[in-house]
Amino acid sequence: MNQLTLRPRGPFSLATSSRFLCGFTPASGSSSVDADGTLSLSFLDDAAFAPVRATLAQRDEVVTGSFEGADAASRQVARILSLDHEGEGLNDVAARDPVVARLLAKRPGFRPVCFASAYEAAVWGILSQRTPMRVAAANKRRLAAASGSTGPVPSPAGLLAMEPISGIPAEKHERLRGVARAALDGALDTEALRKLPKEQALSRLRALRGVGPWTAEHVLLRGCGVKDELPETEPRFARAVAEAYGIALPSGVAIARMAEAWRPYRMWIAVLLVASAMSMR
């Protein structure tokens, strides 16, 4: 059993992140919260795609926990919880934008909870194409069970070895196999992708079978834990901006102007806006 200690730079609440996860359909089956607030996470590690199980708690400002899996998984836990970035400047964003201030006050210590890796985000991106999220989440669990994986998704090798299962179209199976091959070839290396210029990373992702503009952006922004980019293909984002600010549906240009006040946390605020809008429905 490995131990970890994470010291957030800036505001952070594990309780807020746990509530985010509990309401996040793509994470169903991969997380749970005990009565004492302890968060349990299940994911595949970045290197060997082996299952990792982590148990986390927060006391005062420090997050501590233990995990079963690769030694490097502590860095991955930090990335999942957006603790690999500083967050001291969020108060400055709130001071510039009263809407952001109001939303942050409702979610104290908010930071986005990210997919565990570009690979896991890509699997979700394929499964959720033209499919309701609850159905996609059920299919993800079925894939994991059929592959024999103890993690939330099959490993890339497990996906490649699987026979198609009922309820998932044959084309989606082929797209999932393409994602699996890309992961094994290193084309979905999470840290490498987020170090690339945005358009270069998106171009690499769009080269995969079945990965269009939305899926590519989803993998990069939500799978790699990017802090300061704006989603351009997520339709819920513009609607969330309109609802939060009480305006007509804004154009991408208008959102980009508004988002100048959110730097250097534009992606964090985008997630905050969408999460807040979804919780009201």
C-alpha positions as CSV (number, residue, x, y, z in Angstrom):
1,M,0.0,0.0,0.0
2,N,1.4,3.4,-1.1
3,Q,0.8,6.6,0.9
4,L,0.2,10.0,-0.6
5,T,0.1,13.6,0.7
6,L,-1.2,16.4,-1.5
7,R,-0.9,20.1,-0.4
8,P,-3.2,22.2,-2.5
9,R,-1.9,25.6,-3.7
10,G,-4.9,27.7,-3.2
11,P,-8.5,26.8,-2.2
12,F,-9.6,23.2,-2.5
13,S,-12.3,21.1,-0.9
14,L,-12.3,17.3,-1.3
15,A,-16.0,17.4,-0.2
16,T,-16.9,19.6,-3.1
17,S,-14.9,17.4,-5.5
18,S,-16.7,14.3,-4.1
19,R,-20.1,15.9,-4.7
20,F,-19.0,16.7,-8.3
21,L,-18.0,13.1,-8.8
22,C,-21.2,11.7,-7.3
23,G,-23.2,13.7,-9.8
24,F,-20.9,13.1,-12.8
25,T,-22.5,10.3,-14.9
26,P,-19.3,9.4,-16.7
27,A,-17.7,8.6,-13.4
28,S,-20.4,6.2,-12.2
29,G,-18.9,3.0,-11.0
30,S,-15.5,4.5,-10.4
31,S,-16.0,6.5,-7.2
32,S,-17.8,6.4,-3.9
33,V,-17.9,8.5,-0.7
34,D,-18.1,7.0,2.8
35,A,-20.2,8.5,5.6
36,D,-17.1,10.1,7.0
37,G,-16.3,11.9,3.7
38,T,-13.6,9.5,2.6
39,L,-13.4,9.4,-1.2
40,S,-12.6,6.2,-3.1
41,L,-11.3,6.4,-6.6
42,S,-10.7,3.7,-9.2
43,F,-8.8,4.3,-12.4
44,L,-6.2,2.9,-14.8
45,D,-2.6,4.1,-14.3
46,D,-0.9,6.1,-17.1
47,A,1.9,3.7,-17.7
48,A,0.8,0.1,-17.7
49,F,-3.0,0.7,-17.7
50,A,-3.3,-1.4,-14.5
51,P,-6.1,-0.8,-12.0
52,V,-5.4,1.6,-9.2
53,R,-7.6,2.1,-6.2
54,A,-7.1,5.2,-4.1
55,T,-8.7,6.3,-0.8
56,L,-8.5,10.0,0.1
57,A,-9.4,12.2,3.0
58,Q,-8.8,15.9,3.7
59,R,-7.9,17.4,7.1
60,D,-7.5,21.1,7.2
61,E,-5.8,22.0,4.0
62,V,-4.0,18.7,3.3
63,V,-5.3,15.7,1.3
64,T,-3.9,12.4,2.5
65,G,-4.6,8.9,1.4
66,S,-3.4,5.5,0.3
67,F,-3.5,3.6,-3.0
68,E,-2.8,0.2,-4.5
69,G,-1.0,0.5,-7.7
70,A,2.0,2.0,-9.4
71,D,4.1,4.4,-7.4
72,A,3.6,7.2,-9.9
73,A,-0.2,7.1,-9.4
74,S,0.0,9.8,-6.8
75,R,0.8,12.3,-9.5
76,Q,-2.2,11.0,-11.5
77,V,-4.5,11.5,-8.4
78,A,-3.3,15.1,-8.2
79,R,-4.1,15.6,-11.9
80,I,-7.6,14.0,-11.6
81,L,-8.4,16.5,-8.8
82,S,-6.7,19.4,-10.5
83,L,-4.2,19.7,-7.7
84,D,-1.3,19.7,-10.1
85,H,-2.1,23.3,-10.8
86,E,-2.1,26.3,-8.4
87,G,-5.4,27.9,-7.6
88,E,-4.5,30.9,-5.7
89,G,-5.7,33.3,-8.4
90,L,-9.3,32.1,-8.4
91,N,-10.2,34.8,-5.8
92,D,-8.9,37.4,-8.3
93,V,-11.2,36.0,-11.0
94,A,-14.1,36.1,-8.6
95,A,-13.3,39.7,-7.8
96,R,-13.4,40.6,-11.5
97,D,-16.6,38.6,-12.3
98,P,-19.5,38.7,-9.9
99,V,-21.2,35.7,-11.6
100,V,-18.1,33.6,-11.1
101,A,-18.0,34.8,-7.5
102,R,-21.6,33.7,-6.9
103,L,-21.0,30.2,-8.4
104,L,-17.8,29.7,-6.5
105,A,-19.5,30.7,-3.2
106,K,-22.0,27.8,-3.8
107,R,-19.1,25.4,-4.4
108,P,-16.4,26.4,-2.0
109,G,-13.0,25.0,-2.8
110,F,-14.1,24.1,-6.3
111,R,-11.7,22.6,-8.9
112,P,-12.7,20.4,-11.8
113,V,-12.4,16.7,-11.4
114,C,-10.9,15.3,-14.6
115,F,-11.0,12.0,-16.3
116,A,-8.1,9.8,-15.1
117,S,-6.3,10.0,-18.5
118,A,-6.6,10.8,-22.1
119,Y,-7.3,7.1,-22.7
120,E,-10.2,6.9,-20.3
121,A,-11.6,10.2,-21.7
122,A,-11.3,8.8,-25.3
123,V,-13.2,5.6,-24.3
124,W,-16.0,7.7,-22.8
125,G,-16.0,10.0,-25.8
126,I,-16.6,7.1,-28.2
127,L,-19.2,5.5,-26.0
128,S,-21.2,8.7,-25.6
129,Q,-21.4,9.6,-29.3
130,R,-25.1,10.0,-30.2
131,T,-25.9,8.1,-27.0
132,P,-27.6,9.3,-23.7
133,M,-25.0,9.6,-21.0
134,R,-26.7,7.0,-18.7
135,V,-26.7,4.4,-21.5
136,A,-23.1,5.2,-22.3
137,A,-22.2,4.8,-18.6
138,A,-24.0,1.5,-18.5
139,N,-22.1,0.3,-21.6
140,K,-18.8,1.4,-20.0
141,R,-19.5,-0.8,-17.0
142,R,-20.6,-3.7,-19.2
143,L,-17.3,-3.4,-21.2
144,A,-15.2,-3.5,-18.0
145,A,-17.1,-6.5,-16.7
146,A,-16.9,-8.4,-20.0
147,S,-13.1,-7.8,-20.3
148,G,-12.6,-9.0,-16.7
149,S,-11.1,-5.6,-15.7
150,T,-11.3,-4.6,-12.0
151,G,-10.9,-1.0,-13.2
152,P,-13.7,1.3,-14.4
153,V,-12.8,0.6,-18.1
154,P,-11.0,-2.2,-19.9
155,S,-7.3,-1.8,-20.4
156,P,-6.3,-1.2,-24.1
157,A,-5.1,-4.8,-24.3
158,G,-8.4,-5.9,-22.9
159,L,-10.3,-3.9,-25.4
160,L,-8.3,-5.4,-28.3
161,A,-8.9,-8.9,-27.1
162,M,-12.7,-8.5,-26.6
163,E,-15.4,-9.8,-28.8
164,P,-18.1,-7.2,-29.5
165,I,-20.9,-7.1,-27.0
166,S,-24.6,-6.6,-27.7
167,G,-26.0,-3.1,-27.5
168,I,-22.8,-1.4,-28.7
169,P,-22.7,-0.9,-32.5
170,A,-20.0,-2.7,-34.4
171,E,-18.5,0.7,-35.6
172,K,-18.1,1.9,-32.0
173,H,-16.2,-1.3,-31.2
174,E,-13.9,-0.6,-34.1
175,R,-13.4,3.0,-32.8
176,L,-12.7,1.7,-29.4
177,R,-10.1,-0.7,-30.8
178,G,-8.5,2.3,-32.5
179,V,-8.3,4.2,-29.2
180,A,-6.8,1.1,-27.6
181,R,-4.1,0.8,-30.3
182,A,-3.4,4.5,-30.0
183,A,-3.0,4.2,-26.2
184,L,-0.5,1.3,-26.6
185,D,1.4,3.1,-29.3
186,G,1.8,6.2,-27.0
187,A,-0.5,8.5,-29.1
188,L,-2.7,9.1,-26.1
189,D,0.0,9.9,-23.6
190,T,-1.7,12.3,-21.3
191,E,1.2,14.4,-20.3
192,A,2.6,14.6,-23.8
193,L,-0.7,15.8,-25.2
194,R,-1.2,18.6,-22.8
195,K,2.3,19.9,-23.4
196,L,1.5,20.3,-27.1
197,P,0.0,23.5,-28.6
198,K,-3.7,23.1,-28.6
199,E,-4.2,22.7,-32.4
200,Q,-1.4,20.3,-32.7
201,A,-2.8,18.1,-29.9
202,L,-6.3,18.2,-31.4
203,S,-5.0,17.4,-34.9
204,R,-3.2,14.3,-33.4
205,L,-6.4,13.2,-31.7
206,R,-8.6,13.8,-34.8
207,A,-6.4,11.4,-36.7
208,L,-8.0,8.5,-34.8
209,R,-10.9,6.7,-36.2
210,G,-14.2,8.2,-35.1
211,V,-12.7,11.1,-33.2
212,G,-14.2,14.3,-34.5
213,P,-13.9,17.8,-33.2
214,W,-16.0,17.3,-30.1
215,T,-14.4,14.1,-29.0
216,A,-10.9,15.4,-29.7
217,E,-11.5,18.5,-27.6
218,H,-13.1,16.5,-24.8
219,V,-10.1,14.2,-24.6
220,L,-7.7,17.1,-24.5
221,L,-9.5,19.4,-22.1
222,R,-11.2,16.9,-19.8
223,G,-8.8,14.0,-20.1
224,C,-5.6,15.9,-19.8
225,G,-6.5,18.4,-17.1
226,V,-6.0,21.6,-19.1
227,K,-6.5,24.7,-17.0
228,D,-6.7,27.7,-19.3
229,E,-8.4,26.9,-22.6
230,L,-12.0,27.4,-23.8
231,P,-14.2,24.6,-25.1
232,E,-15.3,25.5,-28.6
233,T,-17.4,22.4,-29.5
234,E,-19.3,21.7,-26.3
235,P,-22.9,22.9,-26.9
236,R,-23.8,22.9,-23.1
237,F,-21.1,25.5,-22.5
238,A,-22.7,28.4,-24.5
239,R,-26.1,27.5,-22.9
240,A,-24.6,27.5,-19.5
241,V,-23.0,31.0,-20.1
242,A,-26.4,32.3,-21.3
243,E,-28.2,31.0,-18.2
244,A,-25.6,32.2,-15.7
245,Y,-25.3,35.7,-17.1
246,G,-28.9,36.1,-18.1
247,I,-28.1,36.8,-21.8
248,A,-29.1,35.5,-25.2
249,L,-27.1,32.5,-26.4
250,P,-23.7,34.0,-27.0
251,S,-21.4,33.4,-30.0
252,G,-17.9,32.0,-29.6
253,V,-16.4,35.4,-30.1
254,A,-18.6,36.9,-27.4
255,I,-17.7,34.1,-25.0
256,A,-14.0,34.6,-25.7
257,R,-14.3,38.3,-24.8
258,M,-16.1,37.5,-21.6
259,A,-13.6,34.8,-20.7
260,E,-10.7,37.2,-20.7
261,A,-11.7,37.9,-17.1
262,W,-11.3,34.2,-16.2
263,R,-7.7,33.9,-17.2
264,P,-5.7,31.9,-16.2
265,Y,-8.5,29.5,-15.3
266,R,-10.8,29.6,-18.3
267,M,-11.3,25.9,-18.5
268,W,-12.0,25.6,-14.8
269,I,-14.6,28.3,-15.0
270,A,-16.1,26.7,-18.1
271,V,-16.6,23.4,-16.1
272,L,-18.0,25.4,-13.2
273,L,-20.6,27.0,-15.4
274,V,-21.7,23.8,-17.1
275,A,-21.8,21.9,-13.7
276,S,-23.8,24.7,-12.1
277,A,-26.3,24.7,-15.0
278,M,-26.7,20.9,-15.0
279,S,-27.3,20.8,-11.2
280,M,-30.3,23.2,-11.7
281,R,-32.1,20.8,-14.1
